[in-house]
Amino acid sequence: MSTWQVIEILSANTVRVAPGWTVTLNGQLLSDDKVRISGLNVPFNNDYVRHRLTSFLLHKGVQLLNPTPLENRDATQAQISCNVILDGTDITYYFPEFKSGLPVVG
């Protein structure tokens, strides 16, 4: 399984990896170095999550699984979302309060 190093935390839901990734989805070849984290339902500017992602991921090796193309984005945003796996664990495990699919209580 391939491993990428997280070289920058771009926002609370997007990271930059090295080397860049290349994938063919729906017959289209995509390549970039930005990845949106699948399953992390958080505003991009959440400083709390961004700080925690920095602690967990910066300069660490991760696996990128289940790439999904992102629609309605501009050229500066990630083209795909992936499950980001750190040491065998999906990074969203560490953010249960922001995991997609959980009911909002309030």
C-alpha positions, 0 to 999 in steps of 0.5 A: 500500500502506498504512503504519502507524507503530509507536508502541510495542513491547508485547512480543517478538512484539507491537507497537502501530501508528497509525493502528489497523487494520481488517480483515474476516476470515471475515466478521467485522470486526476493528479494533485497534492491536495486531499480533502479528508472524507468523513470530516464534517467541519468548516474549513476554518475551524482552528481547533480541528486544524491544530489537532490535525497538525498534531496528528498528521504533519510530517507523518506518513498516511494512506489515502483510500477510497478517492472520490472526485469533488464537484463544484470546486475551484482550481485552488481546492482539492480535486478528491476526498479520501479516507486518510489513514494514520497507523491503520486508523481513519483520522476521523476516529479522533474527531467523533464530534465532527464525523459525518453521519452522526446526528446533531444534538443540541 
